[in-house]
Amino acid sequence: MSCCSGSKHSQFAFDSPALALSALTAQINPVEAEPVAWSCAMGRVMASDVLSDRPSPSCDVSAMDGYALRMADCVAGTIEIAGEIQIGREPQDMPIGKALQIVTGAPVPQGAEIIIKREDIFEHAQSIELDAQLIQSLKPGANIRRVGENMPAGTSIACAGRIITAPMMGMLTGFGIDRPSVRRQVRVGIITTGNEVVPPHQTPDQWQLRDSNAPAIIALCDQYRWIKIESHIHARDTIEGIKSAAQELLESCDALVFTGGVSMGDHDHVPEIIEAIGAQTIFHKLPQRPGKPALGAVLDGKPIFGLPGNPVSVMVTAHRLMIPALAVRAGVHAPIQTPRMMKIANSDDKSLGLWWSRLARIVSEDSIELIASKGSGDVPASALSDGFVELAPGQSGEGPWAFWSWSG
């Protein structure tokens, strides 16, 4: 197990969840690239930079609806309209002593030096009229967007590691990149453990539990198009059963997530199994509540997580540790999550000697309120929350503190 020197918490390898995550992600390799049609690329992760195949704009274009003129022809009085510039077509040359009607985005004719907006002039059926006050305010080049002013042809655009958004999609297709090279979706396998766990559709006995952990993880992952849930297996609490499930999923998955079986009980076999399959454990047990037993490992560049079995612990650790690690596996360069600094409207003086994630809901643009919870098994309380506020060891009060939203 990796260790950090000078740890404040001698029983833990790392002083914080953030340090543990950093140590894990340093050993994760991104998945391979593949070309996909632009219609399937939204939300995927770009695998490489791209080149502009033409200048932007590709010619001088009008920035306004109005009239193209030579500066020498901009005199007070009436000017004949000699025609209209057709958008999407090569324009005629600019006639001397006359105006050409033009629309936004239409190419500026050779010889035109200014575009005057329609609202700044008087329009007649066959002519326009300029007044002396307007003439004094005119400047050459006004309302003309010059060829290449946004970007010259052949410019390298830094896209690698970025998630494709709607504006990026517009840029890619605008430069003719209709099959961008993106990272494969990260195929995630989930193994839920526990003899007491039954599927959500099944009516449990009084001493059994419906599986809420896997659906919560799947719902969390479904927010990101660069993640694909490959398979979900429920394994009973035996070394053979869990190990067999792990080996099966590792053959087809890019990441593996266990829920339950990661603590100190006699039937908590996950840490032993992770070691048996040849993975390197980077951290096991962190100075945090909930989620103290969380485990992070890596095998051939694949992240493997052992998340606690209690539902709130699962959601907090999956959001705080698993999703950022999967983002590295997906090739994302920028942080996938950024907490908001929020004040606690109903703060108290409670604190822990651990990193404490407390359920909270948003009550205003910059404030949250804590939600009363009976502990890491209180699923109803978590359902009322918008996320959790993370307090460092020994901290309490109004804040502001880092608030992590479930929606990322």
Secondary structure, 3 states (H helix, E strand, C coil): CCCCCCCCCCCCCCCCHHHHHHHHHCCCCCCCEEECCHHHCCCCEECCCEECCCCECCCCEECCCEEEECHHHCCCEEEEEEEECCCCCCCCCCCCCCEEEECCCCECCCCCCEEEEHHHCEECCCEEEECHHHHHHCCCCCCEECCCCCECCCCEECCCCCECCHHHHHHHHHCCCCCCEEECCEEEEEEEECCCEECCCCCCCCCCEECCHHHHHHHHHCCCCCEEEEEEEEECCCHHHHHHHHHHHHHHCCEEEEECCCCCCCCCCHHHHHHHCCCEEEEECCCEECCCCCEEEEECCEEEEEECCCHHHHHHHHHHHHHHHHHHHCCCCCCCCCCEEEEECCCCCCCCCCEEEEEEEEEECCEEEECCCCCCCCHHHHHCCCEEEEECCCCCCCCCEEEEECCC
